[in-house]
Amino acid sequence: MIEFNDYKSEIENQWCPGCPNFGILTALKRALVSLGKEPHQVCLVSGIGQAAKLPHYLRCNLFNGLHGRAIPAAIGIHVANPTLTTIVTTGEGDCYGEGGNHFLHALRRNPDITVIVHNNEIYALTKGQGSPTTPRGEKTRLQFTGVEAAQAQMLSTAIIYECAFVARGFAGNMNHLSELFVSAIAHRGLSLVEVIQPCIIYGTRLVSWYRERVELLPADYDRRDRTAALETALAQGNRIPIGVLYEGPPRPLFAERYRKRMGEQPLAELPLIRQKTIAARLAPWNRNQ
Ligand SMILES: Cc1ncc(C[n+]2csc(CCOP(=O)(O)OP(=O)(O)O)c2C)c(N)n1
């Protein structure tokens, strides 16, 4: 039986003591344990940033690549080995800024991966510049007269792009967040969970500011109503709803469509010799190494 400590990593954690990222890490471990996933069945994929360090702190397969490029790497991993549970852990800067283009097209393609966006509304690793989700008018260490650009609204964007699982969680509500992760991972198709994760050093608002405002979606909320979901995702009032904002009808999956066209088994299921031939064909620059 899988236990929480099976996911314990030996790598020293570099996050600030008290960072809400710890809540996301614990919630994710709990979710994987409750789904009965063994570490070797899971692959975490990330780019660069504080959020992107998460895969180091959880013992399982991982790929840590370039800033903003976690999603295409995750799609490749998933297509090559669909038996893996592939999860992207990314900051809103990494995912919506540097990786914005990949994010949008992944929504269209619908690969069966989970994307967890740690939204601290700031570029934290690089010490406090405005990110795509920093609210307009907020003063930061770079935008000292206030952010002028409009705030990215990617939950609503995901709903518009027909992403069939769109949720918002709060790092300060670990039990609820863990439940969201369980549903997101179990969902077939791209699932997006944006997590409010206030940065305690460079963030422009305190954790308590969010804690006072987040509230669970009402029990009678209809997550299948796309128009209502859009309104909920866009709502800018004094309350910040958390939960599954939208659950849409199932859509064709990227890997299945891809394989139907290519007539190939997943790479991981081919005999080793064939895997090597394909790798050599796809990456001719490897030949001289
Ligand atoms: C192509 C590229 N551009 C910029 C950087 C510098 N950089 C590294 S992390 C980062 C911001 C990360 O912010 P976010 O994804 O929100 O994660 P956080 O650190 O806030 O968790 C930036 C701009 C980089 N490493 N590579």
The ligand as an SDF file (V2000), in Angstrom:
LIG
                    3D

 26 27  0  0  0  0  0  0  0  0999 V2000
   13.5890   32.3900  -21.1090 C   0  0  0  0  0  0  0  0  0  0  0  0
   13.7720   32.8970  -19.6920 C   0  0  0  0  0  0  0  0  0  0  0  0
   13.2750   34.1060  -19.3890 N   0  0  0  0  0  0  0  0  0  0  0  0
   13.3930   34.5590  -18.1160 C   0  0  0  0  0  0  0  0  0  0  0  0
   14.0220   33.8180  -17.1760 C   0  0  0  0  0  0  0  0  0  0  0  0
   14.1700   34.3580  -15.7690 C   0  0  0  0  0  0  0  0  0  0  0  0
   13.1670   33.7950  -14.8930 N   0  0  0  0  0  0  0  0  0  0  0  0
   13.4240   32.6880  -14.1640 C   0  0  0  0  0  0  0  0  0  0  0  0
   12.1800   32.2860  -13.1410 S   0  0  0  0  0  0  0  0  0  0  0  0
   11.2710   33.6000  -13.6590 C   0  0  0  0  0  0  0  0  0  0  0  0
    9.9200   33.9070  -13.0690 C   0  0  0  0  0  0  0  0  0  0  0  0
    9.1730   32.7360  -12.5700 C   0  0  0  0  0  0  0  0  0  0  0  0
    7.9270   33.1820  -12.1200 O   0  0  0  0  0  0  0  0  0  0  0  0
    6.7460   32.1690  -11.9310 P   0  0  0  0  0  0  0  0  0  0  0  0
    6.6730   31.2310  -13.0750 O   0  0  0  0  0  0  0  0  0  0  0  0
    5.5180   32.9380  -11.6420 O   0  0  0  0  0  0  0  0  0  0  0  0
    7.2070   31.2820  -10.7130 O   0  0  0  0  0  0  0  0  0  0  0  0
    7.4960   31.6700   -9.1890 P   0  0  0  0  0  0  0  0  0  0  0  0
    8.9830   31.8380   -9.0520 O   0  0  0  0  0  0  0  0  0  0  0  0
    6.7160   32.9110   -8.8800 O   0  0  0  0  0  0  0  0  0  0  0  0
    6.9820   30.4750   -8.4430 O   0  0  0  0  0  0  0  0  0  0  0  0
   11.9360   34.3310  -14.6310 C   0  0  0  0  0  0  0  0  0  0  0  0
   11.4050   35.5470  -15.2750 C   0  0  0  0  0  0  0  0  0  0  0  0
   14.5200   32.5440  -17.5380 C   0  0  0  0  0  0  0  0  0  0  0  0
   15.0860   31.7190  -16.6440 N   0  0  0  0  0  0  0  0  0  0  0  0
   14.3780   32.1070  -18.8090 N   0  0  0  0  0  0  0  0  0  0  0  0
  1  2  1  0
  2  3  1  0
  2 26  2  0
  3  4  2  0
  4  5  1  0
  5  6  1  0
  5 24  2  0
  6  7  1  0
  7  8  2  0
  7 22  1  0
  8  9  1  0
  9 10  1  0
 10 11  1  0
 10 22  2  0
 11 12  1  0
 12 13  1  0
 13 14  1  0
 14 15  2  0
 14 16  1  0
 14 17  1  0
 17 18  1  0
 18 19  2  0
 18 20  1  0
 18 21  1  0
 22 23  1  0
 24 25  1  0
 24 26  1  0
M  CHG  1   7   1
M  END
$$$$
